[in-house]
Amino acid sequence: MMFFVSLLVGILSVNAENQGVYIENSWPGGFKGYIILAPTVDLNGWRIKLKLNNPVGTLEVWNAKMIHNSTDKTEFVMTNIDTNGILMAGKTLKIDFLVRGVPDTNHYGTLTVENTGTVTVQPTTPKTVPTKSHTTHWMTTGTHSTNGGPTVTTVGFDRSKMKHDYGKAMGLSILFYDAQRSGKLPSNNRIPWRNDSAMQDNGDGHDLTGGWYDAADHVKFNLPMAEAAHVLGWGLEVFKDAYEHDGELDHMYDSLKTPLDYFLKCWIPDQKILWVQVGDVGADHSFWGRAEDMQMARPAYKIRQGAPGSDVAGNTVAALAVGSIVFRKKDGKYSTRLLEAAKTLYDFAKANPGLYSDSVPQAKAFYGSSGWKDEMCEAAAEMYKATKENKYLEDAKTYYEPATAWGYSWNFKQPGCQLLLWEITNDDKYKANIEAFIDSYLPGGSVPITPCGLTWRDQWGPNRYAANAAFIAVIAAADGIGGDKFKNFAMSQINYMLGDNNYNMSYEIGFGKKYPLRPHHRGASCKQDRCVSHSEDNPNTLVGGLVGGPGRNDDYQDRREEFIKNEVACDYNAGFQTACAGDAFIHL
C-alpha cells in the first residue's frame, strides 16, 4: 500500500528533523501513524484538513478533535483540543491517528495545517496571527519516511519494543473466559477439559442455561458478569484493531456472545422480570468438584417490580448496549436484538430504582451492592452511544457523581460513568474527574503502591483494581486524556502482572515460563475421577486466568487454599484484558 501526502503547514517553516507524518504499522485494511507539528512561531489555535483521493472506512484521531468528515469519507477536518491549542515555537505536538477500511489501492492527498488564531493566551492580551500555508511533501511505501526525506526511525511506542507480549496476554485471557462457560459448549470449544454443564438451569421453568461461572465456584452472579461483559465490550469497541492484529477478533466475538446470549435469556420484558443469579452459594461452596459433575439444586433469583435492582439491571443494559455497538457490522440482526432488549430493560431499571442485593439477599454476602446511580449512569451513557437519543444523555448527567472515585469494579462504576460522559460531551469537568482518579493511583497519590510498583487498592483482588485503573487509563488516553503519562501507567501495571515483580512471575496463568500452578479453581484442580490434594499442581491449566494478586509488600504464595490471593474471577480478567488490548493497540 502506498500513501502520499502533501503537507501544507500554516505560517511556519518546516523543521525537517521532526515535523512530518509517520506510519508506525500497517495491516490489510488499515494503518496507524502520527503527525508531528513543530512550529517555528507560536501557534494560537490550529486546524487540520486531510483530503484523500480514495474513501476510507474510518479515521480516528487522538490529541485532536474531529469536527467534520465528508459523507464520502475522503475529507476530514480536525482542530486542537483545549489543552494543546497553544503550541509555542520550538515545541512539538504528536497527533496519533488510525485509519480503518482502506481499499487495496494507492492513496494520496493533502494535509493542511492552519493557525486559526482562536486560542487566547492568558493572562496576556489575545493575539491573532493571519493564516498562511507552506507546502512540503511526505511519502511512504511501508517504511517510515517524513517530508520526502530519507527513511527515519519512528519515535514513540513500537510493537517490537514491547516489554511483554500484550497481544498474547490478551488472547490467553479469552481462553480463561472459555473455561468459565456454563451450559452447552459450542462445537469450537478450545478447552479440552471442559464439557457441557448445568444444562437444567432455569427460573420457574424458564431456560437460564449459558453464561459464565463467576470465579472458582459455579454460581452465576449477573452483577459481576455484566460488569465484565461491559468492560470487555468497551475494550473491543475502542481497541478492535489490536484483536484483529493478533488474530483474536473472531475469538473475542464468540467470547462476548456467551454472556450477551445469557442476558437475553435472563430478561423477560413482558413480565418485567430479570433473573440475576443462578445457584445457591452455600450448596455450591460445599461442593468441590467439576461443573460437569454437579448434582445439587441450582435455584434462580430474580428482580421485578416491587423487588428492584437497578444496579444489576443497569450493568446488564450497559453490556447489551455496547454489545449492540460492537456487533453492528458483524451481525446486524443480533445487534438490533441486543439494543431492543437494552431499551426495555433500561426503562424497567429507571422505573424501579434500588439495590438488587436487598431484593436478593442470597447475593449480599458475596456481591452486595452499595449504590445504583453509577451503574445507571454507565447504562444511560452507553444507550446514548448506541442510539444517539438525547434523553439517555440527559439521564446520564443526572446520575453522574463528581467525586474522585475510590476505584473501578463490579460495585464502583463512577470512573466509567465519568469517562463515558467525557467521550460524549468533551466537557472538561468529566476530564478533570478522570485525571484526578488516575492521579490518585500514581506515585504521590492516595492509593498505596507495593515496593515493586503495583497499585494496591485492596487486599481482595489487588490485581483486579490495578488492572481496572489501567483499563480506565488506556481508554482515557485513547480519548485524549493523559497522553503518554496514562499509557505508561497502564503498561506499568500490566507489566507487573506479567512478570515485572519480585518473583519474576506472571500472575496470568500460562503466560511466560513462570506462573501460578495451583490457582483456587474447582474445575482446574479436578480430573474426571478425583480432585487433587493441596500439595499437587492443578491437573488442568486454567490458561489466561488472572489470580487475585500479592499482599501489600508484594508477598504471594501459590497455594490453592489461599483464595484471597490465588482465586480467579470473571471481573478480575475484564479490565486486565482490556488494558492488554489497549497496550497492544498502542504498539501497533
VEXKOL-484247 format. One record per residue (C-alpha): y, z, x. Coordinates in steps of 0.05 Angstrom, whole numbers, plus 5000, padded with zeros to 4 digits. Layout:
YZX/...
% end
This chain:
500050005000/506949815027/513350165005/520149915026/526650285011/533850115025/537250785034/544550795012/547951435036/554551675007/560451745056/556251995113/553951655175/546551645188/543252145233/537351715256/533552315284/532952705219/535352315159/530551875121/524651835075/517752075097/510851955068/506252545081/499952275047/497551725001/491351604960/489151104908/494351134853/499551564886/503151854946/507152464966/513152495011/520152775020/527352565033/531552885088/539052895076/543153035139/550552915125/555852875179/561153105129/560853645076/557553435011/560553754949/555153574898/550552974904/546452484862/540552044880/538651394845/531951084861/530550384834/523650074844/521249364837/514849584801/513750134750/510150774768/506751274723/511051874741/515652104795/516352854804/521553174849/522653874877/529154174902/532953684856/533853584782/531452954747/536952744698/534652044679/528751574682/528550884652/523650714597/520150214643/519250754697/522850354751/529350754756/530051494769/536451904777/536552594807/542053084823/542853734861/540754394832/545554984832/543255264898/543854624941/549754244914/553954434973/551054135036/555154245098/555853755155/550453855207/545654185157/539453845127/536253865059/529053695044/527453394976/519953344961/517352814914/510752594885/509151914855/503151814809/500451194774/502150704829/499150004820/495649684879/501349244900/507349254947/513349664927/520549634948/527049874920/533750204934/535450944941/542751114931/545451794951/552451944926/557252504939/559452684868/564753184886/562753624827/561054284861/566554794873/566455144940/568255874927/572856234938/576955664966/580555134925/575854594897/575853944935/573653254912/571252724960/571051984938/564251674931/562451154983/555950885010/552750655074/546250255080/540350405124/533050205118/526350535116/519350235112/512250495115/505350175115/501450825116/504551125178/510651565178/516951165191/524251305179/530650895177/527050265202/525850615268/519350785304/513751195274/515551935276/511652575269/512352865200/515253565199/513554105148/506754205116/500953775139/493853805110/490753725178/494254365200/491754805143/489455485168/483855455117/481054905072/484455085007/481454494972/474454734988/476155444965/478755144900/472454744889/467955344903/471755744851/469955234798/462655374814/463856104801/466155944731/459955504722/455756114739/459356524685/457656044629/454556314566/450555934513/447555244520/448754984591/450754254600/446053734629/450253714692/449554464705/450454574780/447955294784/440355264795/439156004779/442655964711/439755744645/441455784571/443056484547/445956874488/444056304442/444456744380/451656984390/455056984322/460057344279/457857434207/453456824217/459056404248/456956074314/460156414374/455856134429/459155904493/464956144534/464756554598/461557234612/467157684634/465057964702/458658274728/456558414657/455157974597/460558164547/465357614526/472357914525/477257394498/483557724525/481957624599/478156984585/484156674551/488756914607/484256584658/483855934618/491455914612/492656024686/487455504705/490255004656/497255124681/494855004752/491354364731/497754124697/502054244759/497154104815/492653574785/493253144848/490153694890/483953704845/483652944847/484552904923/478753384935/474153044885/474353634837/478253354778/472353194733/469153864751/475554214732/476053864664/468854054650/470154774671/476254854628/472754574567/467955164568/472955694544/477055204503/470954984463/469255714453/476355884428/475855324378/469755664350/473056354351/479056144308/477556044234/484355834205/482655804131/480156534135/485456754184/480157064228/479957054304/473657304338/475757664402/469557994432/462057894433/457558444459/457459204457/459759474523/455260094521/448959694507/450859154555/452259624613/445659974601/442059334618/441859084690/438558404688/439657664678/443557394619/437456964603/433357604592/437957994546/434558284484/439858764458/444058644396/450758304411/455658484356/462158094350/469058364335/475058024302/482358094286/485157884219/490758034170/491358784168/487858854235/492458464281/492258264354/498057814373/496657954447/489757644448/491857124397/497956944439/493656884501/489056424464/494856004439/497455924510/490655694533/489755204476/496854924484/496354804558/489454514546/492454014498/497453814552/492353704607/487353344563/492652894531/491052294575/483852494589/481652564516/487052454464/482752674404/480753314438/487953444458/490153374386/484753834362/486854374412/494154314392/492654354317/488654984329/494255264372/499455144318/495655514263/493656074309/500856154333/503156224261/497856754250/499657134314/507057124298/505857374227/501157934249/504158284309/500358854341/495459064395/488458784388/485359404422/488059814364/484359364316/478159304361/477460004393/470959774427/475359394476/480359944491/476860284549/475959624586/481559154565/486259594526/492859234516/499659554528/504059034494/504258354460/511158054469/509557774538/503357414511/507357144453/512856914499/507856514541/504756244476/511456024448/513555704514/507055314521/507655094448/514654834463/512054454523/506454154482/510653974420/517953974442/519454324376/525554764387/523055324342/518055524394/523255564449/527656004406/521656454393/520156494468/527256724481/526557284430/520057524462/522957484533/523858144570/528658134630/525958694674/522658554740/515258524727/510159014756/505058464765/501557884731/494657994700/490857974635/495358534610/502058344642/504757644627/512057764639/512657344703/509156764668/513956814609/519956814655/517356234697/515755804637/522755934609/525655714676/521455084674/524054924604/531355124609/533355174683/537355794662/538856194725/537256864693/529956674690/530156424761/533057094782/527257454748/522157054787/525857144853/526057894841/518757914823/516357544886/521357924929/518058574906/511558314937/514758125004/515758595063/521059105044/519459034970/516559564924/509259334928/505259654985/502359195038/496059335077/496359345153/493258645154/498158365104/495158385033/500058594979/496359174948/498659274877/492859694851/486059944874/482359584819/482358854838/487758824891/485758114909/486957934836/494158194836/495757884904/492757214883/496557234817/503057354854/501256764899/499956334838/506756514809/510056374876/506955694888/508455444817/515555724824/516255334889/513954714853/519254864801/524754914854/524855664865/523855994932/522255384974/518255505038/519056255032/514956264968/510055754994/508856155058/507956795018/502756464974/499056195034/499256865070/495757205012/490456665004/489456645079/488057385078/482757295025/479656705062/478957075129/485557295159/483658035155/480758575199/473558355182/474857615195/471157535128/472457135066/472957525002/470956884966/463356844966/460656225000/467056055038/466356035114/460956375154/462057095133/462957335061/460057865013/452557825005/451858394954/457258304902/456758714839/453858204791/447658244748/445457514749/446457424823/442458044840/436357874798/430557404807/426357174748/421357734759/425658304786/432558544807/433458734880/435059424907/441759634933/439359535005/437658794994/442258204993/443057834927/437657314919/442656844884/449156664918/454956734869/458756164902/466256184892/466656884864/472657284889/470858024897/475858564879/478358694949/479859225000/482759924998/489860095016/488260075090/484159425089/477759835082/471859495049/464259555046/459559015019/455759474972/453359264903/454559954873/461859924895/464359584831/471659734843/471959334908/465958874901/465658644829/467757944808/471357744743/473957124709/481057364713/480357514788/478956784804/484156454759/490456604798/486556524863/484055834845/490855604821/494155874884/488955494926/490454864886/497854964899/496755094973/492354474977/497654074939/503054284988/498853985044/497353315010/
% end
